[in-house]
Amino acid sequence: MGTITQEHRKTDTPKRISGAKTGIRHARTLYLIAALIAILLWSTSFVGTKIAYASFPPLTLGAARFAIASVILGGIMLLQREFTLPAPKDLGMMALSGLLGTTMYFALENIGVEMTTASSAALIVASYPAITALLEFMFYRTKISWMRGIGIAMAIFGVYRISGGGGSEGGEHALIGNLLLIAAGFVFAVYNFATRKVVGRYSMVTVSFYQTIAGTIAFIPLALIEKDKWQMPTTESMWMLLYLGLFCSVAAFMLYNYGLRGLTAGTAMALMNLVPIFGVALSIAVLGETLRPGDWIGGSIVILGVILSVREKKKPAR
């Protein structure tokens, strides 16, 4: 009997190792899917934001959007009886990441999108993975492999093709809008680093709630700057505001934060290259726009570049 048991143990060991590896792959797949859904929701926010601008100026829209998100997240925490007060150090990090990922990022993005063209915005969003990789190298000494570098470069070039080869018709304020969007890329990269410090110790609802509360509070004085532009919102704008608050803020940030549990900041940001792809698809479906052959080619290059960036594997330790 002892011999049989020993043989079974020897036989079961490879199975357990194989099962563990399969579990790790499945977990990584879930992280990737969560991040992809979040990015898809964020892609719809560009259309929703443009529609909401009919009634709300940029900073007011940001404040109202995240005020709604705060109420929704608070309600979820109460229903789940999950109201947790984080440790002071973690609470401070959540507040910081909320100021970065909510207030600063969306203030810059909302104003930038209003001032520049859609093609310029898409091209700049494609540069965010490169910005993140650069900051990872500077702060964490993370190496940028040839595969990741080629993938990011391909994705940027692909979005360049989608964006019309660099043509710009944005008017006199386009340059300022582009610079604001570039600044938003740096802010969002730092948001990734800050969020990763607390996302593994608390639930997604808890992290998102405190981030959103901090971001909303900081947004309020910014919204007051636009009080002369306030008006009675239309029904369509109100529906868009609710959609932005529920899906593009609550659902997207919780899914993205979940994805950050198993993805590096560089990989998560590499997925941001899909934003212009989803945006183009929405413009075709909702606005009835048509694509040039160069757009289809650019889209294929972007997808291939993202695959190369995301499928990179770590070298085994020796």
FISELO-347859 format. One line per 8 residues: their letters; for each residue x, y, z of C-alpha. Coordinates in steps of 0.5 Angstrom, whole numbers, plus 500, padded with zeros to 3 digits. Layout:
a) X:Y:Z; ...
//
This chain:
mgtitqeh) 500:500:500; 506:505:502; 509:503:495; 502:505:491; 501:511:495; 508:514:494; 507:512:486; 501:516:486
rktdtpkr) 504:522:489; 509:522:484; 504:521:479; 500:527:482; 506:532:482; 506:533:475; 498:534:475; 498:539:480
isgaktgi) 504:543:477; 500:543:470; 494:545:474; 497:551:477; 500:553:471; 493:553:467; 490:556:473; 495:562:472
rhartlyl) 493:562:465; 486:563:466; 487:568:472; 491:572:467; 486:571:461; 481:574:466; 485:580:468; 486:581:460
iaaliail) 478:581:459; 477:586:465; 482:591:462; 479:590:455; 472:591:457; 474:597:461; 477:600:455; 471:599:451
lwstsfvg) 467:603:456; 472:608:456; 472:608:448; 464:610:448; 465:616:453; 468:620:447; 461:620:444; 458:620:450
tkiayasf) 462:626:452; 461:630:446; 453:629:446; 453:631:454; 457:638:452; 450:640:449; 449:642:456; 455:641:460
ppltlgaa) 461:645:460; 468:640:461; 469:641:468; 462:641:470; 461:635:466; 467:631:470; 464:634:477; 457:631:476
rfaiasvi) 459:625:472; 464:623:478; 459:625:483; 454:620:481; 459:615:481; 461:616:488; 453:615:490; 453:609:486
lggimllq) 459:606:489; 457:608:496; 450:604:495; 454:598:493; 458:598:499; 452:599:503; 448:593:500; 454:589:500
reftlpap) 456:591:507; 463:592:505; 464:599:508; 471:599:510; 476:604:512; 483:603:510; 489:604:514; 491:612:513
kdlgmmal) 497:610:509; 493:606:504; 487:611:504; 492:617:503; 494:613:497; 487:612:494; 486:619:495; 492:621:491
sgllgttm) 490:616:485; 483:619:485; 486:626:484; 490:623:479; 486:618:475; 479:622:476; 480:630:477; 487:631:474
yfalenig) 486:626:468; 479:628:466; 480:635:467; 485:635:462; 482:630:457; 475:633:457; 478:640:456; 483:637:451
vemttass) 478:633:447; 474:640:446; 479:644:443; 483:639:439; 480:634:433; 478:627:434; 484:624:430; 489:628:434
aalivasy) 486:625:440; 486:618:438; 494:619:436; 496:622:443; 492:616:446; 496:611:442; 502:614:445; 500:613:453
paitalle) 503:606:453; 510:609:451; 509:614:456; 508:609:461; 514:604:459; 518:610:459; 516:612:467; 516:605:469
fmfyrtki) 524:605:466; 525:612:470; 522:610:477; 522:602:477; 528:601:472; 524:596:468; 527:594:462; 523:595:455
swmrgigi) 524:589:451; 525:589:443; 518:585:443; 514:590:447; 518:596:444; 516:594:437; 509:592:439; 508:599:442
amaifgvy) 512:602:436; 507:598:431; 501:601:435; 503:608:435; 504:607:427; 497:604:426; 494:609:430; 498:614:426
risggggs) 495:611:419; 488:611:422; 488:618:424; 489:621:417; 497:621:417; 498:627:421; 493:631:418; 490:637:422
eggehali) 484:641:422; 483:643:429; 484:650:429; 488:655:433; 486:652:440; 488:645:437; 496:645:439; 493:647:446
gnllliaa) 488:641:446; 494:636:444; 499:638:449; 493:637:455; 492:630:452; 499:629:452; 499:631:459; 493:627:461
gfvfavyn) 498:621:459; 503:622:464; 498:623:469; 494:617:467; 501:613:467; 502:615:475; 495:613:476; 497:606:474
fatrkvvg) 503:606:479; 499:609:485; 493:604:484; 497:598:484; 500:600:491; 493:599:494; 489:595:489; 491:588:492
rysmvtvs) 489:589:499; 482:592:498; 476:590:494; 475:593:487; 469:597:490; 473:600:496; 479:602:492; 474:605:487
fyqtiagt) 470:609:492; 475:612:496; 479:614:489; 472:617:486; 470:621:493; 477:624:493; 477:626:485; 470:629:486
iafiplal) 471:633:492; 477:636:488; 473:637:482; 467:641:485; 472:648:486; 474:647:478; 466:646:476; 465:653:480
iekdkwqm) 469:656:475; 464:655:469; 458:657:473; 457:662:468; 456:657:463; 451:653:467; 444:651:464; 438:647:464
pttesmwm) 440:640:461; 437:637:456; 434:630:457; 439:627:452; 445:630:456; 442:627:462; 442:620:460; 449:621:457
llylglfc) 451:624:464; 448:618:467; 451:613:463; 458:616:464; 457:616:471; 455:609:471; 458:605:466; 464:609:464
svaafmly) 466:611:471; 464:606:476; 464:599:472; 470:601:467; 474:603:473; 473:597:477; 474:593:471; 481:596:470
nyglrglt) 483:596:477; 481:589:477; 486:588:471; 491:591:474; 492:586:480; 495:581:474; 498:586:469; 504:590:469
agtamalm) 502:598:468; 506:597:461; 501:592:459; 495:595:461; 497:601:458; 499:598:452; 491:595:451; 489:603:451
nlvpifgv) 492:602:443; 485:599:442; 481:605:444; 481:608:437; 479:602:434; 473:601:438; 472:609:437; 472:608:430
alsiavlg) 467:602:430; 463:606:434; 463:612:429; 461:607:424; 455:604:428; 453:610:431; 454:616:426; 455:612:419
etlrpgdw) 462:614:418; 466:610:413; 473:608:413; 479:609:408; 483:603:406; 489:606:410; 484:606:416; 483:598:416
iggsivil) 491:597:415; 492:602:421; 487:598:425; 490:591:423; 497:594:425; 494:597:432; 491:590:434; 498:586:432
gvilsvre) 502:591:436; 497:590:442; 498:583:441; 506:583:441; 506:588:447; 501:584:451; 503:577:450; 510:578:452
kkkpar) 513:573:457; 517:573:463; 524:570:462; 525:564:467; 529:565:473; 536:561:473
//
